[in-house]
Amino acid sequence: MFVHHVFFWLKNADSEEDKSKLLEGLNKMKSIEGIRTVHIGVPATTNRDVIEKGYALSWLLIFDSLEDQETYQVHPVHKNFVEECSSLWSKVVVYDAVDAG
């Protein structure tokens, strides 16, 4: 299993229009073959010192393998998403993880 979790900070953090555009772009990528599970999220209402809540949207993908994730990275729909939406974000942080054993 391969977990790919992406967090997006918007340039215009208060812009619902920009957030909607990013959400629309993420939803288009759900159709990419090889994605086993997808979740689009927003910060939860939980409050503890260790919780990061500054991001606008998160994009969690689970793949069966590293190879499936690599196929997703070069997929035309993913490349189009980056091309169309990268102007919306000021920061992106990615956490990739595999089974610990």
DANOR-V830275 format. One record per residue. N is the residue number from 1. RES is the residue in three letters. PHI is phi in whole degrees, -180 to 180 (* if undefined). PSI is psi in whole degrees, -180 to 180 (NA if undefined). Layout:
# DANOR-V830275
{{N,RES,PHI,PSI} {N,RES,PHI,PSI}}
This chain:
# DANOR-V830275
{{1,MET,*,144} {2,PHE,-130,125} {3,VAL,-108,130} {4,HIS,-125,111} {5,HIS,-122,121} {6,VAL,-118,135} {7,PHE,-118,132} {8,PHE,-115,130} {9,TRP,-108,129} {10,LEU,-83,145} {11,LYS,-60,-44} {12,ASN,-105,82} {13,ALA,-57,-29} {14,ASP,-94,4} {15,SER,-86,109} {16,GLU,-68,-30} {17,GLU,-64,-45} {18,ASP,-66,-40} {19,LYS,-63,-41} {20,SER,-65,-40} {21,LYS,-63,-43} {22,LEU,-64,-44} {23,LEU,-61,-42} {24,GLU,-61,-44} {25,GLY,-63,-42} {26,LEU,-64,-43} {27,ASN,-61,-34} {28,LYS,-63,-31} {29,MET,-79,-11} {30,LYS,-58,-24} {31,SER,-81,-7} {32,ILE,-66,127} {33,GLU,-63,145} {34,GLY,101,-16} {35,ILE,-78,121} {36,ARG,-83,-46} {37,THR,-138,142} {38,VAL,-136,141} {39,HIS,-143,129} {40,ILE,-108,126} {41,GLY,-131,167} {42,VAL,-125,163} {43,PRO,-57,136} {44,ALA,-75,169} {45,THR,-86,7} {46,THR,-66,149} {47,ASN,-135,106} {48,ARG,-146,155} {49,ASP,-58,-28} {50,VAL,-88,-1} {51,ILE,-93,126} {52,GLU,-88,122} {53,LYS,-125,12} {54,GLY,-83,-11} {55,TYR,-80,161} {56,ALA,-91,-48} {57,LEU,-142,151} {58,SER,-122,152} {59,TRP,-131,106} {60,LEU,-108,123} {61,LEU,-123,142} {62,ILE,-122,129} {63,PHE,-116,159} {64,ASP,-75,-23} {65,SER,-157,164} {66,LEU,-58,-40} {67,GLU,-61,-41} {68,ASP,-64,-39} {69,GLN,-67,-39} {70,GLU,-66,-36} {71,THR,-64,-42} {72,TYR,-59,-42} {73,GLN,-60,-35} {74,VAL,-102,3} {75,HIS,-64,139} {76,PRO,-57,-35} {77,VAL,-67,-39} {78,HIS,-68,-45} {79,LYS,-62,-39} {80,ASN,-65,-39} {81,PHE,-58,-49} {82,VAL,-60,-44} {83,GLU,-62,-44} {84,GLU,-81,-29} {85,CYS,-112,-12} {86,SER,-61,-24} {87,SER,-70,-15} {88,LEU,-82,-28} {89,TRP,-104,150} {90,SER,-100,-22} {91,LYS,-156,143} {92,VAL,-135,132} {93,VAL,-123,132} {94,VAL,-118,133} {95,TYR,-117,116} {96,ASP,-107,138} {97,ALA,-144,149} {98,VAL,-126,169} {99,ASP,-57,139} {100,ALA,-76,-16} {101,GLY,120,NA}}
